Each structure stands twice: as structure tokens, then as C-alpha cells.
Amino acid sequence: MQIHELDVVKLKNGESGTVLEIFNENAFMIEISDEKGQTISMPVVKADDIAEITYHYN
């Protein structure tokens, strides 16, 4: 799975977020927001934590 900045991903825990930064092929900072667009959290996740890419940015 090729993940790029600004892709939207679904995590295995059910949360979805936008990839803000790629540290390496196994570590990504994502932004998880509520329905109003307010940031809830910005975790760094491993590739193994990502279930799927739900939106490819460009």
C-alpha cells in the first residue's frame, strides 16, 4: 500500500484521518477530526495500524 501526504486513511481501530507527514515507510502523522473539522488528535501511527486508504490525494 503506497501512502502519500494528504491521503485519508482508515485505521484498524475504526478511526479515519488525513496523513499530514510521512516520517518513513512505516511511520505517519495523521490528523483525526470531528464532524465539524476540529482536530481531535494527531497521532503517529505505524503502517500496520492502517487498514486502508479511503481517499488518494492526487
Contacts in CASP RR format, 6 or more apart in sequence:
PFRMAT RR
TARGET T0000
AUTHOR 0000-0000-0000
METHOD contacts of the structure
MODEL  1
MQIHELDVVKLKNGESGTVLEIFNENAFMIEISDEKGQTISMPVVKADDI
AEITYHYN
1 47 0 8 1.000
1 50 0 8 1.000
1 52 0 8 1.000
1 53 0 8 1.000
3 9 0 8 1.000
3 19 0 8 1.000
3 22 0 8 1.000
3 28 0 8 1.000
3 47 0 8 1.000
3 50 0 8 1.000
3 53 0 8 1.000
4 19 0 8 1.000
4 22 0 8 1.000
4 56 0 8 1.000
4 57 0 8 1.000
4 58 0 8 1.000
5 19 0 8 1.000
5 20 0 8 1.000
5 21 0 8 1.000
5 22 0 8 1.000
5 57 0 8 1.000
6 18 0 8 1.000
6 19 0 8 1.000
6 20 0 8 1.000
6 57 0 8 1.000
6 58 0 8 1.000
7 18 0 8 1.000
7 19 0 8 1.000
7 53 0 8 1.000
7 55 0 8 1.000
7 56 0 8 1.000
7 57 0 8 1.000
8 16 0 8 1.000
8 17 0 8 1.000
8 18 0 8 1.000
8 19 0 8 1.000
8 53 0 8 1.000
8 54 0 8 1.000
8 55 0 8 1.000
8 57 0 8 1.000
9 16 0 8 1.000
9 17 0 8 1.000
9 18 0 8 1.000
9 19 0 8 1.000
9 28 0 8 1.000
9 30 0 8 1.000
9 50 0 8 1.000
9 51 0 8 1.000
9 52 0 8 1.000
9 53 0 8 1.000
9 54 0 8 1.000
10 16 0 8 1.000
10 17 0 8 1.000
10 50 0 8 1.000
10 51 0 8 1.000
10 52 0 8 1.000
10 53 0 8 1.000
10 54 0 8 1.000
11 17 0 8 1.000
11 30 0 8 1.000
11 45 0 8 1.000
11 49 0 8 1.000
11 50 0 8 1.000
11 51 0 8 1.000
12 49 0 8 1.000
12 50 0 8 1.000
12 51 0 8 1.000
13 49 0 8 1.000
14 51 0 8 1.000
15 32 0 8 1.000
16 32 0 8 1.000
16 54 0 8 1.000
17 30 0 8 1.000
17 31 0 8 1.000
17 32 0 8 1.000
17 33 0 8 1.000
18 30 0 8 1.000
18 31 0 8 1.000
18 33 0 8 1.000
19 28 0 8 1.000
19 29 0 8 1.000
19 30 0 8 1.000
20 29 0 8 1.000
20 30 0 8 1.000
20 31 0 8 1.000
20 42 0 8 1.000
21 28 0 8 1.000
21 29 0 8 1.000
22 28 0 8 1.000
23 29 0 8 1.000
23 44 0 8 1.000
25 47 0 8 1.000
26 46 0 8 1.000
26 47 0 8 1.000
26 48 0 8 1.000
27 44 0 8 1.000
27 45 0 8 1.000
27 46 0 8 1.000
27 47 0 8 1.000
28 44 0 8 1.000
28 45 0 8 1.000
28 46 0 8 1.000
28 47 0 8 1.000
28 50 0 8 1.000
29 42 0 8 1.000
29 43 0 8 1.000
29 44 0 8 1.000
29 45 0 8 1.000
30 42 0 8 1.000
30 43 0 8 1.000
30 45 0 8 1.000
31 39 0 8 1.000
31 41 0 8 1.000
31 42 0 8 1.000
32 39 0 8 1.000
32 40 0 8 1.000
32 41 0 8 1.000
32 42 0 8 1.000
32 43 0 8 1.000
33 39 0 8 1.000
33 40 0 8 1.000
34 40 0 8 1.000
END
